[in-house]
Amino acid sequence: MSLLPFSSRLIADVGISLGDEGKGRLIPEVAAELAGTPHSVSVVLKVNGGANSGHTAGGLKLNLLPAGVVVQEAAHLCIGAGVVADPRKIWWETKPLEKKGHAILSRLLIDERTLVSDLTHRLLDLAWEDYRVNVLAEEPRGSTGRGITPAYLDEVGQWQITYSDFLAGPNFFARKLAQRADRALRVIQHVCRVSPENFAAFFDRLTAAERRANAEAIELGVFTAEEFDFTAFRGATPYTLNLEKLTAVYWAAGTALAKNIGEVRELVLRELRAGRTIIGEFGQAYWLDKRHGYSPNVTASHTFTPEFFESAGIPVQPIHTIGVAKAYDTKVGTHTFLTQMDDAHPLAALLKLLEFGTSTGRQRMVGWFDAVEKGDALRYGGYQDVMINKLDALTHAGDWRGDLLLCTAYEDAAGRRFSHVPRNEAVRKTLRPIYEKHPGWAEDISAVRRFADLPTNAQRYVAAMLRAILAVAYAGEEMPATLPNLRYLGVGPLPSQIIKDVPPTAELVRL
């Protein structure tokens, strides 16, 4: 009998909402289940995205590095070919963590096909936002300003610079970076039509943002404030860069990682042959996928299970997917948010105290649990297990004493019901959510570790969430014999605040 409690030694950690679900905390839980077995977790792979995706694990806030940082027994922390990574950002994350005692460089492997992002992409990110607001007179998209979309544009435009270029001579890299900078500056000036004043201000904005994001590293003395001074790259005249300094800084940051650049695909195959487990950690979530989400409110990468194989560079094979959600919903940016709570609602006031973006610090919008989105992700994306976080945040407190709402379908003005998410965004914007009401609870559940010890109303709400997901996924047809189970239920932010004995799905939905 296999010692493996999962259906595969490849595990995908994916979001089934719009990000911010708590995917980072799943990594140590899976590792703990397999610790001490022949199938222990040896590789945690960052699959997609870049420094725009923030995960919190073991109290650490991470962007580029996978949450396997907190799993000491994980011998390898990998950045896959599907990631765009600024080498300076890798150092900005790595050095403070090493100072705190976390082993990073001895475990880090960056795939040689990983895309290099740099300052020019960040400037383009800001320029396109400026274009939306000042030329098109549209509302800002709410970009992170980390340069992710422009970096992926270089990939599909066949202008990519990869980490393998740091293993070649400096002249080759310098030529490619100079061409990239020339293209970016021409787009900023002539296509985006950014004013000279706004162009100059971009460098100040980036400086302020990174000094704020790296305040702890500065305080620890790992870096000086000058490390994050982007004005040093500003040219003497508008729409120019100090290209010599830009090239020297990025070449130094990239080549310093030379020992950490190699073949992720070969490592993953080797670890699989040895019987060990690989976790793929995804940024963003299903509904932010560049193909399955709603442009422009999407990310620039693929955010669900199939991308695991592209990023790792290995053949498609069985994989165990765990879909992560929260007990309520959040969004940032300009998304259509059908289940958004009124800001005056007492629960909304409580939840907004908790909800700020890990990467940007932006205030998130909050809303009721949308089972239509999660059920659609199950039907068309698929997952074997579910993790639901932050159930404790729904406990009655302060002025909050009401019922919980759960969205089970959408309805249009004519009364027509939608049990799946419509592909047409114009249609989706006209819909209203159909809610079930569920009584809340006042008991503090943050110390509960057994499902049976939860208040009855909390148990029933959990069951209702799962039942509603399944009803959407299998609407109009018989449910399959094997259903995804609720594997982990989060009742607080600490690693220990997780319930792991949730009854099987068939039993749970009978509640």
RAFENZI-V530215 format. One record per residue. N is the residue number from 1. SS is DSSP state (H for helix, E for strand, - for the rest). OMEGA is omega in whole degrees, -180 to 180 (NA if undefined). NEAR is the number of other C-alpha atoms within 10 Angstrom. Layout:
n:N ss:SS omega:OMEGA near:NEAR
n:N ss:SS omega:OMEGA near:NEAR
This chain:
n:1 ss:- omega:-178 near:3
n:2 ss:- omega:175 near:8
n:3 ss:- omega:-173 near:9
n:4 ss:- omega:-180 near:16
n:5 ss:- omega:178 near:11
n:6 ss:- omega:-176 near:19
n:7 ss:- omega:179 near:13
n:8 ss:- omega:173 near:15
n:9 ss:- omega:167 near:21
n:10 ss:E omega:-177 near:22
n:11 ss:E omega:177 near:24
n:12 ss:E omega:178 near:26
n:13 ss:E omega:-172 near:29
n:14 ss:E omega:174 near:30
n:15 ss:E omega:-179 near:31
n:16 ss:- omega:176 near:30
n:17 ss:- omega:178 near:27
n:18 ss:- omega:179 near:23
n:19 ss:- omega:177 near:28
n:20 ss:- omega:-176 near:27
n:21 ss:- omega:-176 near:26
n:22 ss:- omega:-178 near:22
n:23 ss:- omega:-178 near:29
n:24 ss:H omega:-177 near:27
n:25 ss:H omega:178 near:25
n:26 ss:H omega:-173 near:24
n:27 ss:H omega:-180 near:25
n:28 ss:H omega:178 near:22
n:29 ss:H omega:178 near:17
n:30 ss:H omega:180 near:20
n:31 ss:H omega:-179 near:23
n:32 ss:H omega:179 near:13
n:33 ss:H omega:-175 near:15
n:34 ss:H omega:-178 near:19
n:35 ss:- omega:178 near:15
n:36 ss:- omega:178 near:11
n:37 ss:- omega:176 near:12
n:38 ss:- omega:-176 near:14
n:39 ss:- omega:-177 near:22
n:40 ss:- omega:-180 near:21
n:41 ss:E omega:179 near:31
n:42 ss:E omega:-178 near:23
n:43 ss:E omega:167 near:28
n:44 ss:E omega:-172 near:28
n:45 ss:E omega:169 near:28
n:46 ss:E omega:-168 near:29
n:47 ss:- omega:-170 near:32
n:48 ss:- omega:176 near:29
n:49 ss:E omega:-180 near:25
n:50 ss:- omega:-178 near:29
n:51 ss:- omega:175 near:24
n:52 ss:- omega:-178 near:23
n:53 ss:- omega:-180 near:25
n:54 ss:- omega:176 near:24
n:55 ss:E omega:176 near:28
n:56 ss:E omega:179 near:19
n:57 ss:E omega:179 near:23
n:58 ss:- omega:-179 near:18
n:59 ss:- omega:180 near:12
n:60 ss:E omega:175 near:13
n:61 ss:E omega:-173 near:15
n:62 ss:E omega:176 near:21
n:63 ss:- omega:-178 near:22
n:64 ss:- omega:-176 near:26
n:65 ss:- omega:178 near:27
n:66 ss:- omega:-178 near:28
n:67 ss:H omega:173 near:27
n:68 ss:H omega:174 near:30
n:69 ss:H omega:-175 near:26
n:70 ss:H omega:179 near:19
n:71 ss:- omega:-173 near:23
n:72 ss:- omega:-177 near:15
n:73 ss:- omega:177 near:16
n:74 ss:- omega:-173 near:20
n:75 ss:- omega:-173 near:18
n:76 ss:E omega:172 near:26
n:77 ss:E omega:-172 near:26
n:78 ss:E omega:171 near:29
n:79 ss:E omega:-171 near:31
n:80 ss:- omega:-179 near:30
n:81 ss:- omega:180 near:27
n:82 ss:- omega:-176 near:25
n:83 ss:E omega:168 near:28
n:84 ss:E omega:-169 near:31
n:85 ss:E omega:173 near:29
n:86 ss:- omega:-178 near:26
n:87 ss:H omega:177 near:22
n:88 ss:H omega:180 near:20
n:89 ss:H omega:176 near:18
n:90 ss:H omega:179 near:17
n:91 ss:H omega:-179 near:16
n:92 ss:H omega:176 near:20
n:93 ss:H omega:-171 near:18
n:94 ss:H omega:-173 near:20
n:95 ss:H omega:177 near:18
n:96 ss:H omega:179 near:19
n:97 ss:H omega:176 near:18
n:98 ss:H omega:179 near:13
n:99 ss:H omega:178 near:13
n:100 ss:- omega:176 near:9
n:101 ss:- omega:178 near:9
n:102 ss:- omega:179 near:16
n:103 ss:- omega:-179 near:18
n:104 ss:- omega:-173 near:21
n:105 ss:- omega:179 near:16
n:106 ss:- omega:-179 near:12
n:107 ss:- omega:-169 near:15
n:108 ss:E omega:172 near:23
n:109 ss:E omega:178 near:23
n:110 ss:E omega:-180 near:26
n:111 ss:E omega:-178 near:26
n:112 ss:- omega:178 near:22
n:113 ss:- omega:178 near:24
n:114 ss:- omega:-177 near:24
n:115 ss:E omega:176 near:26
n:116 ss:E omega:170 near:25
n:117 ss:- omega:-175 near:30
n:118 ss:- omega:-177 near:25
n:119 ss:H omega:-177 near:19
n:120 ss:H omega:178 near:21
n:121 ss:H omega:179 near:25
n:122 ss:H omega:177 near:22
n:123 ss:H omega:177 near:21
n:124 ss:H omega:178 near:24
n:125 ss:H omega:179 near:22
n:126 ss:H omega:-178 near:24
n:127 ss:H omega:179 near:26
n:128 ss:H omega:175 near:23
n:129 ss:H omega:176 near:21
n:130 ss:H omega:179 near:23
n:131 ss:H omega:179 near:18
n:132 ss:H omega:-173 near:15
n:133 ss:H omega:-170 near:14
n:134 ss:H omega:178 near:16
n:135 ss:- omega:-179 near:13
n:136 ss:- omega:-179 near:11
n:137 ss:- omega:175 near:10
n:138 ss:- omega:177 near:12
n:139 ss:- omega:180 near:12
n:140 ss:- omega:-179 near:15
n:141 ss:- omega:-178 near:18
n:142 ss:- omega:179 near:13
n:143 ss:- omega:176 near:20
n:144 ss:- omega:-178 near:19
n:145 ss:- omega:-179 near:23
n:146 ss:- omega:174 near:26
n:147 ss:- omega:-172 near:25
n:148 ss:H omega:-179 near:28
n:149 ss:H omega:177 near:24
n:150 ss:H omega:179 near:21
n:151 ss:H omega:177 near:29
n:152 ss:H omega:176 near:24
n:153 ss:H omega:176 near:14
n:154 ss:H omega:179 near:17
n:155 ss:H omega:-177 near:16
n:156 ss:H omega:176 near:9
n:157 ss:- omega:177 near:9
n:158 ss:- omega:174 near:9
n:159 ss:- omega:-170 near:15
n:160 ss:- omega:165 near:21
n:161 ss:- omega:-179 near:21
n:162 ss:E omega:-178 near:20
n:163 ss:H omega:176 near:28
n:164 ss:H omega:179 near:19
n:165 ss:H omega:175 near:21
n:166 ss:H omega:178 near:23
n:167 ss:H omega:176 near:17
n:168 ss:- omega:-179 near:11
n:169 ss:- omega:-177 near:10
n:170 ss:H omega:-178 near:15
n:171 ss:H omega:179 near:9
n:172 ss:H omega:179 near:11
n:173 ss:H omega:-178 near:18
n:174 ss:H omega:-180 near:19
n:175 ss:H omega:-179 near:12
n:176 ss:H omega:179 near:16
n:177 ss:H omega:178 near:22
n:178 ss:H omega:178 near:16
n:179 ss:H omega:179 near:11
n:180 ss:H omega:-179 near:18
n:181 ss:H omega:179 near:20
n:182 ss:H omega:179 near:16
n:183 ss:H omega:-177 near:12
n:184 ss:H omega:-177 near:20
n:185 ss:H omega:178 near:21
n:186 ss:H omega:178 near:14
n:187 ss:H omega:-179 near:17
n:188 ss:H omega:-177 near:23
n:189 ss:H omega:-167 near:17
n:190 ss:H omega:180 near:9
n:191 ss:H omega:180 near:13
n:192 ss:- omega:177 near:21
n:193 ss:- omega:178 near:17
n:194 ss:- omega:179 near:22
n:195 ss:- omega:177 near:16
n:196 ss:H omega:-179 near:12
n:197 ss:H omega:180 near:9
n:198 ss:H omega:177 near:15
n:199 ss:H omega:179 near:22
n:200 ss:H omega:-178 near:18
n:201 ss:H omega:179 near:14
n:202 ss:H omega:-177 near:21
n:203 ss:H omega:177 near:21
n:204 ss:H omega:179 near:15
n:205 ss:H omega:179 near:16
n:206 ss:H omega:178 near:21
n:207 ss:H omega:-179 near:20
n:208 ss:H omega:-178 near:15
n:209 ss:H omega:-177 near:15
n:210 ss:H omega:175 near:18
n:211 ss:H omega:176 near:19
n:212 ss:H omega:-178 near:14
n:213 ss:H omega:-176 near:17
n:214 ss:- omega:-178 near:21
n:215 ss:H omega:-179 near:15
n:216 ss:H omega:179 near:13
n:217 ss:H omega:177 near:19
n:218 ss:H omega:180 near:18
n:219 ss:H omega:179 near:11
n:220 ss:H omega:-178 near:13
n:221 ss:- omega:179 near:12
n:222 ss:- omega:177 near:16
n:223 ss:- omega:170 near:17
n:224 ss:- omega:179 near:15
n:225 ss:H omega:-179 near:16
n:226 ss:H omega:178 near:12
n:227 ss:H omega:-175 near:15
n:228 ss:H omega:179 near:21
n:229 ss:- omega:-179 near:16
n:230 ss:H omega:179 near:18
n:231 ss:H omega:178 near:18
n:232 ss:H omega:-180 near:15
n:233 ss:H omega:-178 near:18
n:234 ss:E omega:-179 near:21
n:235 ss:- omega:-177 near:13
n:236 ss:- omega:180 near:9
n:237 ss:- omega:-179 near:10
n:238 ss:- omega:177 near:15
n:239 ss:- omega:174 near:19
n:240 ss:- omega:178 near:17
n:241 ss:E omega:168 near:20
n:242 ss:- omega:-171 near:14
n:243 ss:H omega:-180 near:17
n:244 ss:H omega:180 near:11
n:245 ss:H omega:180 near:13
n:246 ss:H omega:-179 near:21
n:247 ss:H omega:-178 near:19
n:248 ss:H omega:-177 near:12
n:249 ss:H omega:-178 near:14
n:250 ss:H omega:177 near:22
n:251 ss:H omega:179 near:20
n:252 ss:H omega:-179 near:14
n:253 ss:H omega:-178 near:18
n:254 ss:H omega:-178 near:22
n:255 ss:H omega:175 near:19
n:256 ss:- omega:178 near:13
n:257 ss:- omega:-173 near:19
n:258 ss:H omega:-179 near:16
n:259 ss:H omega:-178 near:13
n:260 ss:H omega:-179 near:19
n:261 ss:E omega:-179 near:22
n:262 ss:E omega:-173 near:19
n:263 ss:- omega:176 near:18
n:264 ss:H omega:-176 near:27
n:265 ss:H omega:-180 near:18
n:266 ss:H omega:177 near:14
n:267 ss:H omega:-178 near:16
n:268 ss:H omega:179 near:24
n:269 ss:H omega:179 near:16
n:270 ss:H omega:-179 near:12
n:271 ss:H omega:175 near:18
n:272 ss:H omega:179 near:17
n:273 ss:H omega:180 near:10
n:274 ss:- omega:176 near:11
n:275 ss:- omega:-177 near:15
n:276 ss:- omega:-173 near:21
n:277 ss:E omega:178 near:26
n:278 ss:E omega:176 near:26
n:279 ss:E omega:173 near:26
n:280 ss:E omega:-178 near:28
n:281 ss:E omega:-176 near:31
n:282 ss:- omega:170 near:29
n:283 ss:- omega:179 near:34
n:284 ss:- omega:-175 near:30
n:285 ss:- omega:-173 near:28
n:286 ss:H omega:-174 near:29
n:287 ss:H omega:171 near:24
n:288 ss:H omega:177 near:26
n:289 ss:- omega:-175 near:21
n:290 ss:- omega:180 near:17
n:291 ss:- omega:-174 near:15
n:292 ss:- omega:177 near:17
n:293 ss:- omega:-175 near:19
n:294 ss:- omega:180 near:17
n:295 ss:- omega:8 near:14
n:296 ss:- omega:-177 near:12
n:297 ss:- omega:179 near:20
n:298 ss:- omega:172 near:24
n:299 ss:- omega:-174 near:25
n:300 ss:- omega:-178 near:21
n:301 ss:- omega:173 near:23
n:302 ss:- omega:-166 near:27
n:303 ss:- omega:-177 near:30
n:304 ss:- omega:-164 near:29
n:305 ss:- omega:-177 near:26
n:306 ss:- omega:-178 near:14
n:307 ss:H omega:176 near:19
n:308 ss:H omega:-174 near:29
n:309 ss:H omega:176 near:20
n:310 ss:H omega:-177 near:18
n:311 ss:H omega:178 near:24
n:312 ss:H omega:179 near:25
n:313 ss:- omega:-178 near:20
n:314 ss:- omega:-180 near:14
n:315 ss:- omega:175 near:10
n:316 ss:- omega:-178 near:11
n:317 ss:- omega:-179 near:9
n:318 ss:- omega:-180 near:11
n:319 ss:- omega:-180 near:21
n:320 ss:E omega:-176 near:19
n:321 ss:E omega:175 near:25
n:322 ss:E omega:180 near:27
n:323 ss:E omega:-175 near:32
n:324 ss:E omega:178 near:29
n:325 ss:E omega:171 near:26
n:326 ss:E omega:-179 near:24
n:327 ss:- omega:172 near:24
n:328 ss:- omega:-176 near:26
n:329 ss:E omega:174 near:23
n:330 ss:E omega:175 near:25
n:331 ss:E omega:172 near:20
n:332 ss:- omega:178 near:21
n:333 ss:- omega:-172 near:17
n:334 ss:- omega:-179 near:14
n:335 ss:- omega:164 near:17
n:336 ss:- omega:-173 near:14
n:337 ss:- omega:-173 near:19
n:338 ss:- omega:-175 near:18
n:339 ss:- omega:-177 near:22
n:340 ss:E omega:176 near:19
n:341 ss:- omega:170 near:18
n:342 ss:- omega:-179 near:13
n:343 ss:- omega:180 near:13
n:344 ss:- omega:-180 near:8
n:345 ss:- omega:-177 near:12
n:346 ss:H omega:177 near:17
n:347 ss:H omega:178 near:24
n:348 ss:H omega:180 near:19
n:349 ss:H omega:179 near:16
n:350 ss:H omega:-177 near:18
n:351 ss:H omega:-178 near:19
n:352 ss:H omega:173 near:15
n:353 ss:- omega:-177 near:10
n:354 ss:- omega:-163 near:12
n:355 ss:- omega:173 near:18
n:356 ss:E omega:-177 near:17
n:357 ss:- omega:179 near:19
n:358 ss:- omega:-176 near:17
n:359 ss:- omega:-170 near:17
n:360 ss:- omega:-175 near:19
n:361 ss:- omega:-179 near:12
n:362 ss:- omega:173 near:14
n:363 ss:E omega:176 near:16
n:364 ss:- omega:168 near:19
n:365 ss:E omega:-179 near:22
n:366 ss:E omega:-179 near:24
n:367 ss:E omega:-180 near:23
n:368 ss:- omega:-179 near:22
n:369 ss:E omega:-179 near:24
n:370 ss:E omega:-179 near:28
n:371 ss:H omega:179 near:29
n:372 ss:H omega:178 near:26
n:373 ss:H omega:-178 near:23
n:374 ss:H omega:179 near:29
n:375 ss:H omega:176 near:27
n:376 ss:H omega:178 near:23
n:377 ss:H omega:177 near:26
n:378 ss:H omega:-176 near:22
n:379 ss:H omega:-171 near:16
n:380 ss:H omega:177 near:10
n:381 ss:- omega:176 near:17
n:382 ss:- omega:171 near:19
n:383 ss:- omega:-177 near:23
n:384 ss:- omega:-179 near:18
n:385 ss:E omega:177 near:18
n:386 ss:E omega:167 near:23
n:387 ss:E omega:177 near:27
n:388 ss:E omega:-178 near:24
n:389 ss:E omega:170 near:25
n:390 ss:- omega:173 near:23
n:391 ss:H omega:-178 near:19
n:392 ss:H omega:-177 near:22
n:393 ss:H omega:-179 near:21
n:394 ss:H omega:-179 near:23
n:395 ss:- omega:177 near:21
n:396 ss:- omega:179 near:19
n:397 ss:E omega:179 near:15
n:398 ss:- omega:180 near:9
n:399 ss:- omega:-176 near:11
n:400 ss:E omega:-179 near:17
n:401 ss:- omega:-169 near:16
n:402 ss:- omega:177 near:16
n:403 ss:- omega:174 near:14
n:404 ss:E omega:177 near:19
n:405 ss:E omega:-178 near:20
n:406 ss:E omega:-177 near:25
n:407 ss:E omega:-177 near:22
n:408 ss:E omega:180 near:25
n:409 ss:E omega:173 near:23
n:410 ss:E omega:179 near:24
n:411 ss:E omega:177 near:16
n:412 ss:- omega:-174 near:15
n:413 ss:- omega:180 near:9
n:414 ss:- omega:180 near:6
n:415 ss:- omega:179 near:10
n:416 ss:- omega:-177 near:10
n:417 ss:E omega:175 near:15
n:418 ss:E omega:178 near:19
n:419 ss:- omega:173 near:21
n:420 ss:- omega:-180 near:21
n:421 ss:- omega:180 near:18
n:422 ss:- omega:-178 near:14
n:423 ss:- omega:-176 near:11
n:424 ss:- omega:-178 near:9
n:425 ss:H omega:179 near:13
n:426 ss:H omega:176 near:9
n:427 ss:H omega:-176 near:11
n:428 ss:H omega:-178 near:18
n:429 ss:- omega:-178 near:14
n:430 ss:- omega:-173 near:13
n:431 ss:- omega:173 near:19
n:432 ss:E omega:-179 near:18
n:433 ss:E omega:172 near:21
n:434 ss:E omega:-173 near:17
n:435 ss:E omega:160 near:18
n:436 ss:E omega:175 near:14
n:437 ss:E omega:177 near:13
n:438 ss:E omega:-180 near:16
n:439 ss:- omega:180 near:14
n:440 ss:- omega:-178 near:21
n:441 ss:- omega:-179 near:22
n:442 ss:- omega:-177 near:14
n:443 ss:- omega:175 near:13
n:444 ss:- omega:-177 near:15
n:445 ss:- omega:-174 near:20
n:446 ss:- omega:179 near:20
n:447 ss:- omega:-179 near:15
n:448 ss:- omega:179 near:18
n:449 ss:- omega:177 near:18
n:450 ss:- omega:-178 near:13
n:451 ss:H omega:-178 near:18
n:452 ss:H omega:-179 near:13
n:453 ss:H omega:175 near:12
n:454 ss:- omega:172 near:19
n:455 ss:- omega:-177 near:16
n:456 ss:H omega:-179 near:15
n:457 ss:H omega:177 near:14
n:458 ss:H omega:177 near:23
n:459 ss:H omega:-177 near:16
n:460 ss:H omega:179 near:18
n:461 ss:H omega:177 near:22
n:462 ss:H omega:179 near:21
n:463 ss:H omega:-179 near:21
n:464 ss:H omega:177 near:22
n:465 ss:H omega:-178 near:22
n:466 ss:H omega:179 near:21
n:467 ss:H omega:-179 near:21
n:468 ss:H omega:176 near:21
n:469 ss:H omega:-178 near:23
n:470 ss:H omega:-180 near:23
n:471 ss:H omega:177 near:20
n:472 ss:H omega:-175 near:24
n:473 ss:H omega:-175 near:24
n:474 ss:- omega:-179 near:17
n:475 ss:- omega:176 near:14
n:476 ss:- omega:179 near:9
n:477 ss:- omega:-179 near:8
n:478 ss:- omega:180 near:8
n:479 ss:- omega:180 near:12
n:480 ss:- omega:-179 near:8
n:481 ss:- omega:-180 near:6
n:482 ss:- omega:-177 near:9
n:483 ss:- omega:176 near:14
n:484 ss:- omega:-180 near:20
n:485 ss:E omega:174 near:19
n:486 ss:E omega:-171 near:25
n:487 ss:E omega:-178 near:20
n:488 ss:E omega:179 near:21
n:489 ss:E omega:-177 near:27
n:490 ss:E omega:180 near:27
n:491 ss:- omega:179 near:25
n:492 ss:- omega:-175 near:18
n:493 ss:- omega:-176 near:18
n:494 ss:- omega:180 near:13
n:495 ss:- omega:-178 near:15
n:496 ss:- omega:-173 near:14
n:497 ss:- omega:-179 near:19
n:498 ss:E omega:174 near:26
n:499 ss:E omega:-173 near:19
n:500 ss:- omega:-177 near:16
n:501 ss:- omega:179 near:14
n:502 ss:- omega:-180 near:19
n:503 ss:- omega:176 near:15
n:504 ss:- omega:-173 near:13
n:505 ss:H omega:-178 near:18
n:506 ss:H omega:179 near:15
n:507 ss:H omega:-176 near:10
n:508 ss:H omega:-175 near:18
n:509 ss:- omega:177 near:17
n:510 ss:- omega:176 near:10
n:511 ss:- omega:NA near:13
